[in-house]
Structure formats: C-alpha cells, structure tokens
Amino acid sequence: MILSTPGPSSAFLAATKPSSPFPRVSELFFLAPSHSLSSRFRSTARRSTAFPGVLSSLNLHAMAEVIQDKEVIASAEVDSSKKKNRTRSRSFLDAATEQELLSGISKEAEAGKLPSNVAAGMKELYQNYKTAVLQSGIPNAHETVLENMAVALDLIFLDVEDPFIFSPYHKALRKPLDYYDFGQKYIRPLIDFRLSLLFHPAAVLTFDLIYCRNSYVGNVNIFNEIQEKLRQGHNIVFISNHQTEADPAVIALLLETSSPHIAENLIYVAGDRVVTDPLCKPFSMGRNLICVYSKKHMNDDPEHSEEKRKANIRSLKEMALLLRYPNYFFLNCLTKSLVILYVQPLKVSEYRGGSQVIWIAPSGGRDRPDPLSGEWFPAHFDASSVDNMRRLAEHSGAPGHVYPLALLCYDIMPPPPQVEREIGERRVISFHGVGLSVAQEISFSEVTAASENPEEAKEVYTEALYKSVTEQYNVLKSAVHGKQGLGASTPTVSLSQPWN
C-alpha cells in the first residue's frame, strides 16, 4: 500500500541544544517509539511488498515528547532470537498433498495456535491461488500450487506465533530465508508472460482466446537510463499509481530481465496494512520498505492518531538518511509548505547511502473502479505528497530525479470495492496480463515556469505527473485489455516484452 499526506498539524520545532545555532539532524529527531503501536498488532503480526499515506503531516510540537527506542528494538530482537530456538511446527512444510495442507490449518486452529479468522483466510487464500494458477496452464501447475502455498502458509503461521515487527526503514530479508525470492516465486505463476502475437486488430480473430492477456513494459530504454543514473550516485523517485498488494512483486518480475538493479533495490513507501495483516506480512518482509501510516487510515482509531503521526516522523527521517541529506531536512508545518532547516553535515557513519530508488503512490491508497462505470483508472495524486517527495529528491545532496510510473495489474489481486477499516480483507486472485511503464523525467522548473505562487506550482507539477501516468496507463490498458498487444505502442510509450 502506498500513501499520501494527511492534513497539516500545528507545531514548531525547538532545538534540543539552544547553544548551537545549527542543530544536528540527530539532535532534531528523537524518534517515536514503535512498540507503542506495534503492540496493538502483535496478535496478527514475527521477526523474519508495493507498494499508503506517504508523508503524513508532522506534529512538530509532539517531537519534543518522543524518545529514542533503540534499546527497545534491540530487546525485541533478542526476544525474537530466543523464540527461533523453539521447536517449529511442520504442519505445512511436511504436507505432501492438498488435503494434508488444509488439514494442517484446521489442526493448528483447533490447537488454539491460529485465530479462526486467520485460519479461514488461509484456506480461502489457498483455494483462490489454486484456481488462478490452474488458469495459467503452466506445466506442473498442481505441484506449483502445493509448493508455493506450503511455504506461504508456513510463513503466515510462523508470524502468528512469533510476530515480526517492521522498523521505519525495513530492508528486504534475504537470509537465512530469501523472502524476496519467495515473493517472486509466488506471484510469477499469476502473470501472463506469453509472447504477444497481437500486432494488429485482424490478429484478434485468430488469437483472441489464446493471446489476449499478455504483459508489457513501456520504455525499457528509460529504465536503462535510470539504472545508469543510480550507478552514478543519483537518487530516483517514481511517482506512481497503486493497484494491488502484489504491486512490488509485479514490478520486480517485469523488470528482472531488463533492469535487475531496480527490481531488487526499489524501496516502497508502504502503508500499515501490508505490515500488519498476517496474510500479507511474509510478502512484505521480502521488500525494501519505508513504513508509514496511511492518510486513509490515520484517524480510524482517533486515540492512536498522534502516535501514528509520530511514527511517520521516524519514517521521514529514515528516508532523508537514505537519500543522504548532508545539510538539509524538511518538516511539514501549518502552512502545508516545507520549512528548510539548516543543519550541520552528518558524520560519515550517519550516511545511509544515496543512489536510492524510491517508489511512492501519492494517491493515498490503491486505485479502485468507478462505482458507476466500473472502469479502472489511476486515483488522483495528493499535491502535498508529491511536493514533499520532489523536495526530498532535489535537496538530498546528490542529483535527484522524479519520474512518472504507470502500473496496470488490478486483475491479479483487486482490492475491495471500498476502503475497509478492519484488517483482513478477502484475497481475490487471478491469472492475467499486466503492464508497467515509465516516462521521461518531468522538470519542476520547466513545468511551473508560468505559475504565480508556490501553491499553484505544486498543483501544476502534480497534474503534469498525473497526466503522464494516466497516458501511460491508457496505453497499457489498450495493450492488455484492448487486446492490441505490442501494437498499442505510441510515439511516447514503446512497449516490449524483455523476457522473450
């Protein structure tokens, strides 16, 4: 889930050391304790994507009240390490048949080790995944279903027993178990990677039943340019629409042949749903994430709204460190604009990198179909979120670039028709073609040259990005749903299938 910025909150920042005219970043930020929030979800959460309300408005006054919690995190890791030493159930990994796998769910539920709602969700997930993979017609489909679901159910169960708590910046877990590889293997059978033969409308008459849902990547050459910029130390931000929980895996699978560095190193600004839902968490563990609380769910529980905002402060700091801020840091305040604070350069040990590529969906959540027409289209972007990310990229101390990215994959795992407050949505799964496209970088200075004030410039720039994403999306839609295949390419969106 990828998110956008909620409304602003009032606050002013007091320097922790008044004697210093330019406080250090480490002195400006005393991090919000994550355990205060994560403890609410430990019954649904273990320590082992996408894909959200990205940069929530920050309550600066509250920052003086929050404290560092490195000791708490370290203690949690020790406790988790102890838990790993206990005997693990083999109910799922030892299952040799579908019946044994489903019986394992019932056994663990009857033993009180699985909540009834989670057990029901696991059974439904199995059946829906099986139906989708069998639709693909891949060889050994039944074996693929059993193997992938055995691992998935085992990881879900393991997390229920020993909940994983995500840090504000979560690095993909690659060992001892490679969660990234697990997610790729699980989603791969759901994507139609077949060779497209639909070069012109007449071909539909012959191949409609066979070649109508293939997958495509738009502008592979631009992805190649982006990889080169990353090698040169630049920072990249993708402003994208967001369609499913499987977005991170879909993006990585479409790019793994032509742009493997982006596929494996992409960092997703992710909402709290994907790091708290037990059926989703194992897949999220394999992705690089900046964890935030979604704008759409910020006030679901008013009692914890302030804690969520403080947690988002933590995540914003982590993003700044990733982008390698040497002299600047941004904070939201009453005016909805960003105040640039001068701070002393960080020590070398405080740098997290640079050469980062970050994906964010500033709409505040997943796309949903129009309730009347049923048509899908990218949800509108939040201008404050877009502007925050642009400034983060432009003032990171390294060259920063913002690219519009379009994603078409809702058929794979569409969200519920309406936003749900409760954790535990149904997973509807299908085998289908998908699409991904990127367009040329959009320059803020060029697009907003005629703007009369900062607020107008912010809106104009956001609209330019949204227009590009929508145009690319429509090309992908024509290729996949319109059955035009590679023939849907336009002068600005060149479709290809790099895996063929």
MOPEMO-V594988 format. One record per residue. N is the residue number from 1. RES is the residue in one small letter. NEAR is the number of other C-alpha atoms within 12 Angstrom. D_CENTER is the distance of its C-alpha to the mean C-alpha in whole Angstrom. Layout:
BEGIN
<<N:RES:NEAR:D_CENTER> <N:RES:NEAR:D_CENTER>>
END
This chain:
BEGIN
<<1:m:51:5> <2:i:55:5> <3:l:52:9> <4:s:46:12> <5:t:44:15> <6:p:36:18> <7:g:28:22> <8:p:25:23> <9:s:25:25> <10:s:19:28> <11:a:21:29> <12:f:21:31> <13:l:29:30> <14:a:23:33> <15:a:25:33> <16:t:20:34> <17:k:15:37> <18:p:13:39> <19:s:9:41> <20:s:15:38> <21:p:14:38> <22:f:22:35> <23:p:25:33> <24:r:27:30> <25:v:34:26> <26:s:29:27> <27:e:24:30> <28:l:36:28> <29:f:39:25> <30:f:30:26> <31:l:36:23> <32:a:37:22> <33:p:31:22> <34:s:36:19> <35:h:29:22> <36:s:23:23> <37:l:30:20> <38:s:33:19> <39:s:19:22> <40:r:17:22> <41:f:28:20> <42:r:24:21> <43:s:26:23> <44:t:37:20> <45:a:41:18> <46:r:36:19> <47:r:33:19> <48:s:38:18> <49:t:52:5> <50:a:50:2> <51:f:54:2> <52:p:51:8> <53:g:47:11> <54:v:54:10> <55:l:57:13> <56:s:51:16> <57:s:44:19> <58:l:46:21> <59:n:35:24> <60:l:35:26> <61:h:26:29> <62:a:27:27> <63:m:33:26> <64:a:23:30> <65:e:21:30> <66:v:26:27> <67:i:25:27> <68:q:24:26> <69:d:22:25> <70:k:18:25> <71:e:15:28> <72:v:21:26> <73:i:25:23> <74:a:16:26> <75:s:14:28> <76:a:26:25> <77:e:23:24> <78:v:15:28> <79:d:20:28> <80:s:23:25> <81:s:18:27> <82:k:14:30> <83:k:21:28> <84:k:21:28> <85:n:11:31> <86:r:13:32> <87:t:10:33> <88:r:18:30> <89:s:22:30> <90:r:22:31> <91:s:29:31> <92:f:34:28> <93:l:27:28> <94:d:22:32> <95:a:25:32> <96:a:21:33> <97:t:21:33> <98:e:27:31> <99:q:20:34> <100:e:20:33> <101:l:33:30> <102:l:31:30> <103:s:23:33> <104:g:31:31> <105:i:40:29> <106:s:27:32> <107:k:23:33> <108:e:29:31> <109:a:25:31> <110:e:14:34> <111:a:14:34> <112:g:17:32> <113:k:26:29> <114:l:31:27> <115:p:26:27> <116:s:21:28> <117:n:25:25> <118:v:33:23> <119:a:34:25> <120:a:24:26> <121:g:32:22> <122:m:41:22> <123:k:31:25> <124:e:25:24> <125:l:34:21> <126:y:36:23> <127:q:27:25> <128:n:25:23> <129:y:38:21> <130:k:32:25> <131:t:23:26> <132:a:33:23> <133:v:35:24> <134:l:25:27> <135:q:25:27> <136:s:33:26> <137:g:22:29> <138:i:21:28> <139:p:13:31> <140:n:14:31> <141:a:23:28> <142:h:26:29> <143:e:20:29> <144:t:30:26> <145:v:37:25> <146:l:32:27> <147:e:28:25> <148:n:34:22> <149:m:43:22> <150:a:38:24> <151:v:32:22> <152:a:35:19> <153:l:47:22> <154:d:36:23> <155:l:41:20> <156:i:41:19> <157:f:44:23> <158:l:37:23> <159:d:38:20> <160:v:38:22> <161:e:31:25> <162:d:33:23> <163:p:36:20> <164:f:42:17> <165:i:43:17> <166:f:44:14> <167:s:38:15> <168:p:41:13> <169:y:34:12> <170:h:32:11> <171:k:30:13> <172:a:34:12> <173:l:28:15> <174:r:19:17> <175:k:14:21> <176:p:11:23> <177:l:17:21> <178:d:23:18> <179:y:30:15> <180:y:33:13> <181:d:31:16> <182:f:32:17> <183:g:41:13> <184:q:34:15> <185:k:27:18> <186:y:35:17> <187:i:43:15> <188:r:37:18> <189:p:38:20> <190:l:45:19> <191:i:42:18> <192:d:37:22> <193:f:33:22> <194:r:29:26> <195:l:23:28> <196:s:34:28> <197:l:30:32> <198:l:33:32> <199:f:25:33> <200:h:22:35> <201:p:21:36> <202:a:15:39> <203:a:21:37> <204:v:24:35> <205:l:17:38> <206:t:16:38> <207:f:22:35> <208:d:23:33> <209:l:14:33> <210:i:23:32> <211:y:31:30> <212:c:35:28> <213:r:42:24> <214:n:45:24> <215:s:50:20> <216:y:53:20> <217:v:50:19> <218:g:47:20> <219:n:35:22> <220:v:32:21> <221:n:24:24> <222:i:27:21> <223:f:38:19> <224:n:24:22> <225:e:25:23> <226:i:38:19> <227:q:29:20> <228:e:20:23> <229:k:25:22> <230:l:30:20> <231:r:19:23> <232:q:17:25> <233:g:23:23> <234:h:31:21> <235:n:43:18> <236:i:43:15> <237:v:46:13> <238:f:46:11> <239:i:56:12> <240:s:55:10> <241:n:50:11> <242:h:53:8> <243:q:44:10> <244:t:41:9> <245:e:48:8> <246:a:47:9> <247:d:51:7> <248:p:50:6> <249:a:44:10> <250:v:45:11> <251:i:52:10> <252:a:41:12> <253:l:40:14> <254:l:42:15> <255:l:37:16> <256:e:27:17> <257:t:22:21> <258:s:29:21> <259:s:29:18> <260:p:22:17> <261:h:26:17> <262:i:39:14> <263:a:34:13> <264:e:38:13> <265:n:29:12> <266:l:42:9> <267:i:41:8> <268:y:54:4> <269:v:56:5> <270:a:52:4> <271:g:50:7> <272:d:49:10> <273:r:44:11> <274:v:45:8> <275:v:51:10> <276:t:40:14> <277:d:40:14> <278:p:44:16> <279:l:41:16> <280:c:43:12> <281:k:46:12> <282:p:46:14> <283:f:42:11> <284:s:53:8> <285:m:50:11> <286:g:43:11> <287:r:48:8> <288:n:41:8> <289:l:46:7> <290:i:51:8> <291:c:51:9> <292:v:55:10> <293:y:51:12> <294:s:46:12> <295:k:40:15> <296:k:34:15> <297:h:34:16> <298:m:36:17> <299:n:21:21> <300:d:19:21> <301:d:17:23> <302:p:12:25> <303:e:12:26> <304:h:19:23> <305:s:27:22> <306:e:31:23> <307:e:33:22> <308:k:43:18> <309:r:45:19> <310:k:40:20> <311:a:48:17> <312:n:50:15> <313:i:44:18> <314:r:40:17> <315:s:41:14> <316:l:42:15> <317:k:38:18> <318:e:36:16> <319:m:44:14> <320:a:44:18> <321:l:38:19> <322:l:36:16> <323:l:42:17> <324:r:37:21> <325:y:42:23> <326:p:30:26> <327:n:27:28> <328:y:33:26> <329:f:40:23> <330:f:39:22> <331:l:42:22> <332:n:37:22> <333:c:26:26> <334:l:20:28> <335:t:19:28> <336:k:29:25> <337:s:28:25> <338:l:30:24> <339:v:22:27> <340:i:20:27> <341:l:25:29> <342:y:23:31> <343:v:24:30> <344:q:20:32> <345:p:23:30> <346:l:24:28> <347:k:17:30> <348:v:12:29> <349:s:12:28> <350:e:21:25> <351:y:25:23> <352:r:23:20> <353:g:25:20> <354:g:33:19> <355:s:35:19> <356:q:41:15> <357:v:42:12> <358:i:49:9> <359:w:48:7> <360:i:54:7> <361:a:54:8> <362:p:53:11> <363:s:40:13> <364:g:46:12> <365:g:47:10> <366:r:49:10> <367:d:44:13> <368:r:32:17> <369:p:22:20> <370:d:14:23> <371:p:12:25> <372:l:9:28> <373:s:9:28> <374:g:11:25> <375:e:17:23> <376:w:29:20> <377:f:33:19> <378:p:39:16> <379:a:32:16> <380:h:31:17> <381:f:42:16> <382:d:40:17> <383:a:36:19> <384:s:42:19> <385:s:44:15> <386:v:46:16> <387:d:38:19> <388:n:41:17> <389:m:47:15> <390:r:40:18> <391:r:33:20> <392:l:43:18> <393:a:39:18> <394:e:29:22> <395:h:29:23> <396:s:37:22> <397:g:28:25> <398:a:28:24> <399:p:27:23> <400:g:36:20> <401:h:36:19> <402:v:39:17> <403:y:40:16> <404:p:46:16> <405:l:44:13> <406:a:45:14> <407:l:56:12> <408:l:51:15> <409:c:50:14> <410:y:42:15> <411:d:36:18> <412:i:38:16> <413:m:37:14> <414:p:29:15> <415:p:30:14> <416:p:25:17> <417:p:22:20> <418:q:17:19> <419:v:24:17> <420:e:17:18> <421:r:17:19> <422:e:17:19> <423:i:27:17> <424:g:31:18> <425:e:30:17> <426:r:28:19> <427:r:30:17> <428:v:28:19> <429:i:35:18> <430:s:33:20> <431:f:35:21> <432:h:37:21> <433:g:43:20> <434:v:48:17> <435:g:49:17> <436:l:50:15> <437:s:47:17> <438:v:45:17> <439:a:42:20> <440:q:29:22> <441:e:29:21> <442:i:30:22> <443:s:22:24> <444:f:31:24> <445:s:17:28> <446:e:14:29> <447:v:20:27> <448:t:22:29> <449:a:16:32> <450:a:15:34> <451:s:17:32> <452:e:12:34> <453:n:13:32> <454:p:22:29> <455:e:19:28> <456:e:19:29> <457:a:26:27> <458:k:34:24> <459:e:26:24> <460:v:31:25> <461:y:39:23> <462:t:38:20> <463:e:29:22> <464:a:31:22> <465:l:43:19> <466:y:35:18> <467:k:27:21> <468:s:32:20> <469:v:42:17> <470:t:34:19> <471:e:31:22> <472:q:41:20> <473:y:44:18> <474:n:31:22> <475:v:40:23> <476:l:44:20> <477:k:42:22> <478:s:33:25> <479:a:44:25> <480:v:40:23> <481:h:32:24> <482:g:25:27> <483:k:35:28> <484:q:35:29> <485:g:43:27> <486:l:36:28> <487:g:29:30> <488:a:33:28> <489:s:30:27> <490:t:22:28> <491:p:14:30> <492:t:21:26> <493:v:36:24> <494:s:29:25> <495:l:38:24> <496:s:36:24> <497:q:33:24> <498:p:27:23> <499:w:22:23> <500:n:16:27>>
END
